[in-house]
Amino acid sequence: MTTTSTAPGPLFDHLQRLTVGPGLFEHADHADPRPEHGYCVDDVARALVVTSREPDPSAQVQALARTYLDFTLASLRPDGSCRNRMSVDGTWSEPGTGDWWGRAVWGLGVASAHGPTPEFRAEALRGFRLAAGARLSPHLRPRTFAALGACEVPGEHDLLRDAVQAVGVPSPAMVDPFWPWPERWLTYANASIAEALLVAGSVLGDQAALGHGLRLLEFLLRTETRDGHLSVTPVRGRDRAAEEPGFDQQPIEVSTLADACARAYDLTGEERWRTAVGAAWDWFLGANDSGVPMFDPATGAGFDGLLKDGRNLNQGAESTLAALSTAQQARRLGVWG
């Protein structure tokens, strides 16, 4: 059962604290930003997703979304590749099509559909079309992240097909019931892989992809649930032999599960997926392997990792966005508490 939160809704105060100058600082020392580590598109694009899909956004959230859209657009090169890192002096890293490119496509796709103004959405769509044209990444996760943006843009089917091809959709008879996952290890942002199949299957009318996405999501929930609460993949990964809880557990694993389960609920209407979103929010409230809350209800900050004896007290961008994203899904589906 979902526990009760006293927070009225997702708070963006800590995200605002980390947003200085042209972007969002990646790291924090406790609650204080660490400018020496600079900015990265990985986090800014995630922030663009979260702020763009906030219903009835406040002036604060709209201003944050504007910052994140501008930064993401500035990261793009004319060929659609994307630079990930920028130092505080404005120096960019070399462009590429790694995870950050996939997340940029994701953020721009969501912003093009859900951004706060028509002008904002039009700018995001132009950026999406530029980045989507790159289609060069050979890696699984960038292609699945890109699919999560492509599903927001009508008629954008190529990136969805790319994701299906990257994950693979075996016939049910060929699926290992004990380890159906397409990789030997669970690593990071795992549920995004399942969600990419869900959205691709839905948009393309590919029932095999949709069914396999649900199968993978069921496997993740089964594997990452222990004693009635989520026990997600730790930073070092997890294979089929894991029997004990692993640490340090990353909030991004919980937020991607919440997103994928919310998507599964939207597509199927099955209550088990809504219940799973509640379990994800409960993880942040303290229903986890260490029994400690993983977000600060006074500021909206997320803590950087669940440890065996407590939590990492740093409140960086990725963990804060994971808490905000999960809270959004829990509120939308009525399991906010």
N, C-alpha and C positions, 0 to 999 in steps of 0.2 A: 504494500500500500504506500502511496506517495506521502512523504512526510510534509509537514506544514512549514511554509516560509513566511516570514514577516515582511519580506520585501514586496513593494507594490508592483514591481515590474523590473525589467532589466535597466540597470543604471549605467550610464556612460561616463561617469566622472573620472574613473581611472584611465579609461581609454583616452579621454581628453588630456589627462596629465601626460600621457606618453606621446601625444601628438604635438610635436614642436617643429616649427618651421615648415618645410615642404612635405613632411611625411610622418611616419609612426616609428618611434624608436623600438628596436627589436627587443632589447634586454632592459632589465631593471635590477637595481640593488634594493631588495625589499620593494618599497613603493616608488623609489626614486629612479627616473630614467637614467640610462647609461649612454650618453651621447657618443662615447668613443667607439661603440660598436655600430653606429650608423643606422641606416634604414634598409629594409629589403622588401622587394615586391611580394615575396611569399606571404608576409604578414599584411602588407598594405592591401593586397587583393582580397585576402580574407576579410579585412575590415570593410572593404567596399561591399562585399556580399552582405555582411551583417547590417551595416548602416542603410544599404539600399532596400533591404526587405523589412525594415522596421515600419510597422503600420503607423500612420499619422505621426511622422517624425517631428520632433521638436526642432527649434532653430539650432540648438546645439548639435543634434544628430545630422541635420542637413549640412551644416558647416563642415562637420567631420567628413561626411560623404564627398563633399566638394574637394577637400584636400586629397582624399584617397583616389578619386577619379583623376585629378590632375597629375598626381604622382605616377599612377599606372600608365596613363597616356604618354607621359614623358619618358617612361622606360622603354617604349616600343621603338624599333628601328624600321626603316622603310620596307624591309623585306619581311616584316612581321615577327622577327625574333625579338627577344626581350632581355634587357639588362636587369639583373636581380638586385645588386647592392649599390648603394650610394653612401659615401662618407659624408660627414658633416660639412666638409669643404666643397661638396657638390661633385666630387669625382665618382663616375660610374664604373662598375665592373664591365667586363666584356659581355656582349650579348650571347644568348643561347636559347635552347628550347627545352630546358630542364623543367623541374617541378614548377618553378616560378612562372614559366610561360603558360603552363596549363592552368595555374591559378589566376593569372592575368586574364586569360580567356574566360574562365569561370566568373570572375568578378565583373568583367565587362558585360558578359551575357546577362547576369542577374541585374546589373545596373540598367541595362538597356530595356529591361522589362518592368522593373520595379522602382527605378530611381524617382526622386521627389518631383521633378518638373519635366515637361516635354523636351526642353532644351538639354537638360542633363541626360535624358534617355537617348536623345539623338547623338550627342557626343559619345556616349558609351557605345552605341551601336557602330559608329564609324570606327572606333578603336577595336571593337570586337571583330569586325570584318577584316581589318588589317592583320590582327594577331592570328585569327583563325586561318588566314591564307598561308601561314607558315607550314603547318601540318608536317613537320619534319622530325618530331621527336620519336626515337625508336623505343622509348621507355614506357612502361605500363602506367605509372601514376600520372605523368603529365597528360597522357591521352585520356585517362578516365576523368581527371579534373576538367579538362577541356570539354568533355561531354556534358558535364554538369552546367556549363555555361551555354553550350550549344542547344540544349533542350529548351532554353528560354527564348530562342530566336526562331520564329516560324520559317520552315523550309530549310533549316541548317542541318542537313542529314549526314554530310560527309564525316564530320567529327564523331557523330554517334556511331556510324559504321566502323570508324577507326577504333573506337573503344571496344566494341564487340569483338573485333578481330584481335585486339591486343589481349583481352581477357581470355577469349576462347569459350565456346559453348559446346561442351561434349554432349553426346546423347545420354539420356538418363542411365542407360545400361552400362555406360563407361565411367560413371562417376563413382569414386571411392567414397562410400558412405561415412567413413571415419575421418577422411581428410579430403574433402572436395575442393579445397582452396587451390587456386592456380599457381601458388608458390610453395616452396618447401617450408618457409617460415612465414609467420605473421610478423609484419614489421611496423609500419606506421600508416596512419590514415586508411586503415584497412577497409572500413565500411564504405568508403568512397568508391571502391572497386565494385562492390555489390550495387550501390546506388546508381552507378553509371549504367550497369546492365538494366536496372529497373527503368531508367528514363529512356534509354535507347529502345528497349523492348516496347515501351508504351508508345513512343512517338513513331517508331518505324513499323509498328504492328507485328513485331517479332516475338511471338509467344515463347519460343525456345529461350531467347535471351531474358525475357521477363521471368520465366520460370527458374532459370539458373540463378538470376539475381536474388530471387526469394530464397532459393536453396542455400546460396552462400551467406545470406544474411541470417538465416536460421542457424547455420553452422557457427557463425561468429557469436551470436547470442548464447548458444549452448556452450561454446568454448570459453566465453568471457563472462560467465555467470558462476558464482560460487556462494553457497550458503544463502541463497536468496537475494544477493546483491551483485552488481557488476564488479568484476575483477579483471580489468582490461590488460591488454598486452603491454609489458613494460618496455622501457627504452631499448633494451638489448634484444627484443624480439621474443618469440615464443614458437616452439615446434610441438609436434604431436605428443612428445614425451613429457611435457610439462605437467606436473601434478600439484605443485604448491603455488601460492600467489607469487607473482613477480613484482619487483620494484626497481627503479622508480616508474610508476605508472603515469602516462602522459595524458593530460586533459583532452588533447586533440582526438585521442581514441574514443573518448566518451562523446564528444560533440559530433564526430562523423557517424557514430552509431545512432545518435539522436536524429540526425538529418536523414539517414537511410531508413530508419524505422518510421519516421514521419512520412517519408515518401511512400513506403510500403502501405501505411495506413490510408493515405490519400488514394492509392491505386486499388486497394482491395477492400477497404472498410473493415478489416478484421481487427477486433479489439486487442489482440495480443501485441500488435505493433504499437498501438497507443500506449498500452501498459509499459512497453519497453522504453518509450520516450520518458515516461514517468520515472523508470528505474535510472535512466541516464541523469535526469535532474536530481534524483535522490543521491546519486554518487557525489555530486557537488555539495549537497547538504550534509553529507557525512555517512551515508549508507555505503561504505566502501571497506576495504580490507583493514584499514587503520582506524576507522571510526572517527575521522576528523573532517570538518567542512573544508571544501576546496575553493571557496570563493568568499569574498568580503561583501556582505549585503549592504554595507554602508557606502561603498564606492563602486561596486561592480567588478572589482579586480578578481582575477583568478590566480591561484597559486601554481607554481611551475611544475610540481610533481608530487605524487603521493609516495611517501617513504614508509618503510617498515615501522619506524618509530614516530611518524608524524607526517609533516609536509615540508616541502621546499618553500621557504618564506618569500622568495623572490616572486615578483608579480609582473612577468613579462607580457609581451603583446600576444603571443600565441595562446597562452593559457587564459588570458583575459578574454580574448575573442571566443575561445572554446566555451567558457562559462556563459558569455552573452548569447552565443548561438544556441546553446542548449536551452537556456531560459526562454528564448524566443519560441522555440518549438514546443516547449512544455506549456507556455502560456497559450499559444495558438490552439493546441489540442486539449486544453482544459485540464492539464495535470500539473499545473504550476503550484498548487497547494493553497 
